[in-house]
Amino acid sequence: MLKKERHALIIKEINLHNKVLSSDLALRLNVSEDTIRRDLNEMDEAGTIVKVHGGALSRSYHYPFQQNDIYAGDAKKEIAKKAMSMIKDGMVVLTGGGTTVLQMVRLLPDNRTATIFTISPLVALQLADHPLITVILIGGQFSKNSQVCVGTQVVSYLHEIRFDICFLGTNGISIGDGVTDSDLDIVQVKKAMINASNKVAIMCVAEKLNTVQRMRVCQLHQIHCLITDLQPDDNALHAYRRENILLY
């Protein structure tokens, strides 16, 4: 594989999953980790990715307020519109982080009243000027890579509250493996978020359907609905429909 082709595949994986590990890329592309590290260094210097220890991040994920070229931007806007309509007046809502969640809270109308808890400082900042939304940031150790708060303090806090609905992005979802991620700290927090919520809405671009990451967040029966950029009757969602998940 030519270096140009390899770089194109790397950027697609990073943009799709927000973060990738060098070891996973080496296996996927059948090259050494040294080769991947050199590739990531070059791409970081060119400004197309953000290199971090052990892997790389999507620039649009790492700098969401500075980027106009968010990957799958139109698809994420469609998902955000569907998700926003599920937030009703008086609800107590919990959110993760990520560009789709940011897009969702941007769309909330000024007359919507709700209390939104979030582990994402960026989501809290986005809601700072909303006239009627009460915003509560759940603090803890800040993950520079994932841009959210993690750790035992966050998990302990989540044990004390019951939420009407939780909105989460995902790095992978499949019939056999459920909802998956690649970061252990994020997985532990997401598990606590799911356990604390009456309903769980997974927000996922169609490209991530039937993809699997290293660590399981939850089984499919633990989620209430799946929000994608597809129409609910799309054939690509047929298997998920059989799992009795509401599709939006």
C-alpha positions, 0 to 999 in steps of 0.5 A: 500500500502506498503511503498516500493510500495509507494516510487516507485510510488513517484519516478516515478511521480517525474521523469516523471514531474520533480517536484511534490507537497506533496498535490498532492501525498497525494491525488493520493496515498490516504494517509496523507500529513504527511505520504508523508512528511516522505516519501520524507524526507527518499527519500531525505536522501537516495539521490533519490530525492531533497526535497523542500518546499511543494514537491520534485524535480527529481535529474536529473532535479535539477543536470543535469550536474552531472547525468548520469541516466536522467529519460527516457534518450533515449526518450529525446535524440530522441526528442532532435534530432528531435527538433535540426533539426528544428533550421535553420541557421539565426533563432532567437530561444527561449527556456525554460529549462529542460533536453530535451532542454539541450540535444537539444542544446548539439546536435547543430552542430558546423557550425549551426548559430543562435541566441538563447534566453533562460530563463535557465542559464544551457542552456546558459552555455551549449552553451557557447563553441559553435563557431557560436551560439549567446546566450542571457540569459533572466534574472530575479528572479532565480527559484531554483526549476525549474532552470530558470528565472521567474518574471515580468522582464522576461515577460516584456522582452519577450514582446519586441521581436519576435522569429521564434520558441520557444521550451518548455518542459511540465509537462502535455498535453492532448486533453481536457486541453491543455498544463499544469504545476504545477508552477504559476510562470513558467506558466506566463513565458511560456504564455509570451514565447508562445505569443512572438513566431511565432511557438511553439514546445512542447517537451514531452516524450510519458509517459506525453501524456494525463496527466494533471497538475493544471494550464493551459499554453495554449490550443492545437491550440496555439502550432505548433508542438508536438515532442515526442519519438514516430513515428508520425503515432503512434496510441497514437498520433491519437487524437493530429493529429486530432487537426491539430498539426504537429507531429515529 
